[in-house]
Amino acid sequence: MNGDGTAVRTHDITVRYGANVALRDVSIAVNFGQALGIVGPNGSGKSTLLKTIAGLLQPAGGELAVLGTDPRNLAPGSIAYVPQVEAVDWTFPATVWDVVSMGRFPRMRFWQRFGKRDREVVERALQAVNMIDLRDRHIAQLSGGQQQRVFLARAIAQEPQILLLDEPTTGVDAETEKALRKVVRGLVDDGLPVLMTTHDLDGVDEWFDRLLVIDRRVLALGTPREVVESGTYASIREHAHTHGHARTS
């Protein structure tokens, strides 16, 4: 843990896909025990920012520190990254229990067997997302909301030091969203830093401590109330709708 309580710090990071600039001069800081919401239009770089913090993409410029170092230097399991559900291969033959158990693997040495504590952690994670009764169900047989809960449980079972969630509420009903929010806020209250992308401004003040609006650059950063009242996100949504933007993020 950093002495100043900062879990993630970026300073003027720029990320490119070939010649295309996905993020330019992005500077943010996220503390332990803080949830940062990330909003912006399609193609604004929301997912790119999470992947960069996860160490899956390398900045072309600027400075990035996750838990005080380059994310690629961190021990396996330190960062839990939950991608969008549509990025998952649902033909993979696995039960709910199998998928959540995978969260333990980064924490285990290759000679270790799945032990009593691992089983207890997996069970607690399933209980946290209210999926323990479906532990033997094949993941392909679940609803979208149930799938999201399983992948959040896998991330919890990993016992990470930072949690990155990419649009976890997409396609879920209000009850599931409320359940996910309760779990996430509980983790934040326990000191976990959480960064989460979303397309929905409803309830951001209940989800997040800070809110970031990006469209390749930082357009606004502050408390949810400050950002919503500034009208920044509403204006870029209107602009994107008017001009028919359809980029990928």
NORBELRA-V321388 format. One line per field, one symbol per residue. psi: psi as a letter, one per 40 degrees, with the letter a starting at -180 (. if undefined). burial: b if it has 24 or more other C-alpha atoms within 12 Angstrom, else e. A space follows every 10 residues. Layout:
psi=???
burial=???
This chain:
psi=hideehdhhi hfihhigbeh hdhhfhhihh iifihhihii iheeeddddd dddeedihie iahhhhfeih deeiihedhh hhiideeihe ehgiiddddd ddddddeiid eiihaddddd ddddddddef edefdeihde eiiddddddd dddddddefi eihhhhfeeh eiiddddddd ddddddddde ehhhhhiieh eheddddidi hhhigdihdi haiddddddd eddddddddd ddefhgii.
burial=eeeeebbbbb eebbbeeeee bbbbbbbbbb bbbbbbbbbb bbbbbbbbbb bbbbbebbbe eebbbbbbeb beeeebbbbb bbbbbeeeee eeeebbbbbb bbbbbbbeee eeeeeeebee bbbbbbbbbb bbebbeeebe eeebbbbbbb bbbbbbbbbb bbbbbbbbbb eeeeebbbbb bebbbebbee bbbbbbbbbb beebbebbbb bbbbbbbbbb bbbbbebbee ebbeebbeee eeeeeeeeb
